[in-house]
Amino acid sequence: MNKILIYFLFGSIGITSCSSKSNETKEKTQQEDSLFSNSATPTLPVAFLPLDSLTFYPDARIELNTPLSNQVFKPGKVPFEFNIKNFSQKVTSTSSQRFAMILNGGEPEYYAAPIFQRELTQGTYRSVAFLLDSNGITLKNFGNYVDRDFLVGDSRPFPYSAEPYLAINLPRNEQILPFGKDLILDFLVLGGDLELDGLKVKVWVNAYQTTLHQVAPIRVTHLPIGDYRVKLQLVREDNKDLEGPFSISTKTIYVR
C-alpha cells in the first residue's frame, strides 16, 4: 500500500512538472508570435513629398485698392477693398474661401467678398493677400498675390528692407490633424526669388527636417500621434539668417 502511494505521488509531481513546462513553452511561443507580428508591420517613415493635383491661374490678378501704401487710419475698423480679375472660381456652399489675407505674419483669414473691414489697434501692419484654389492652396503666379504696408494710429512705418519674407497659409496654428492624414505645408515667398536671390526654406516638424528650393506646397506623411512644432525659416543658401521681418514662422499642430 505504501509503495502504491509513493508511485502515485511521484507520478503527480511528474504530471505537474510536464504541465508547467508545457505552459511555459506555450507562453514563450505566444510572445515570439507577438513579436514577429509587430515586426511584420513596422511604422512607415515620415516623408516630405510634393503635393499633387495643383491648379494654376497664371492670368488671375488680385489688386489692393485700400489701404494705400503707408496710409494712416484711426484705431478701429479699417477698410479693405480688393479687385479680383480673371479668376473664375465659383464660390459654392462647400467652398467659401476665394482668397485669404495675413496681417503681420499672423494667421490667415479667408474671404469670399472683396470688400470688408477689420478691427485693428494702433500699430504698423503688413498685409499679404493671395488667391486660393478650390482646395484652399495658394496660387503662386505673379499677380496671384499682393502685399502692402499701412499704419493705424500714431505709429511709424517698418524700416526699409529689401529682404524677402514668408507668408504661411498652411498649417494653421493649433490645427488638429487626424492620424493617418497628411500635413500640408503651403507658403509664399514675397519680395524675392529663391533661385535668383540664392535663398532656401528650411523646414522642421519636431526633429524631422527638410530643405526646400522651390515655392511649392508639400505634404508630410506618416506622422505618429503627438504634438508637433512646425517651423519654416527663409535663409540664404549659405545658411545666413535674413534680417527683415517675417522670415520665420512657427506653428503648433496636434496629430490625434
Secondary structure as GFF3:
##gff-version 3
##sequence-region A 1 256
A	DSSP	alpha_helix	2	40	.	.	.	ID=ss1
A	DSSP	beta_strand	47	50	.	.	.	ID=ss2
A	DSSP	beta_strand	61	66	.	.	.	ID=ss3
A	DSSP	beta_strand	72	73	.	.	.	ID=ss4
A	DSSP	beta_strand	76	85	.	.	.	ID=ss5
A	DSSP	beta_strand	99	103	.	.	.	ID=ss6
A	DSSP	beta_strand	109	111	.	.	.	ID=ss7
A	DSSP	beta_strand	115	120	.	.	.	ID=ss8
A	DSSP	beta_strand	123	131	.	.	.	ID=ss9
A	DSSP	beta_strand	145	152	.	.	.	ID=ss10
A	DSSP	beta_strand	165	170	.	.	.	ID=ss11
A	DSSP	beta_strand	175	177	.	.	.	ID=ss12
A	DSSP	beta_strand	183	190	.	.	.	ID=ss13
A	DSSP	beta_strand	199	205	.	.	.	ID=ss14
A	DSSP	beta_strand	208	212	.	.	.	ID=ss15
A	DSSP	beta_strand	218	221	.	.	.	ID=ss16
A	DSSP	beta_strand	226	236	.	.	.	ID=ss17
A	DSSP	beta_strand	248	255	.	.	.	ID=ss18
###
